[in-house]
């Protein structure tokens, strides 16, 4: 049975346990901080995802290529992917998630969605056997690394470094981060404490540590974009 996480400040979403957010570490169902019961066709939706969809889309419109393949890591409910594929019809949007329950939800969105929304892949960032052999012009990952073990960040960068086209392939990360030069919002501090209380391997990641992990795999940090509810979008480009 679906078990929603405890409610957190606005737009603070696990969007799942680690099993959903790109790392099949725990055999638990898809979860969001807002209740997201399935519809009769298995599609799930999250109020948090509904709130952040348009701000994220504005950044994607400005930076994604007009055409080509995009990989979404930790697609969760599939709500984002369906909306982004519809809004960006020149892209072939491929969602992925290690959770079978999440993939069922993504598939339900896909059946009613645009033709450029592709079948969901079972990508687990910590299991290279699940990584796709294809290359992509861009990779999008939202709200995964803070509800995954630290090794998932390095694994994500290794995956992205392998599948992005070079030069110029784009990685887009979305979520809350810690920043040394920016005072952390009280809501983010509370969220971080809540996450670490539920699992000591979880928690908001240091932005500069994430940038350093990306650099190790040939990904150059290019943009920090402040987003609503104390989130960030971090953009990286693959160099030759």
Secondary structure as UniProt FT lines:
FT   TURN            10..11
FT   TURN            18..22
FT   TURN            40..41
FT   HELIX           47..63
FT   STRAND          68..73
FT   TURN            76..77
FT   HELIX           79..87
FT   TURN            89..90
FT   STRAND          91..96
FT   HELIX           100..111
FT   TURN            115..116
FT   STRAND          117..121
FT   TURN            125..126
FT   HELIX           128..130
FT   STRAND          138..142
FT   HELIX           145..147
FT   HELIX           150..163
FT   TURN            166..168
FT   STRAND          170..175
FT   STRAND          177..178
FT   TURN            180..181
FT   HELIX           186..198
FT   TURN            200..201
FT   STRAND          205..206
FT   HELIX           207..215
FT   TURN            216..218
FT   STRAND          219..227
FT   HELIX           228..230
FT   STRAND          231..238
//
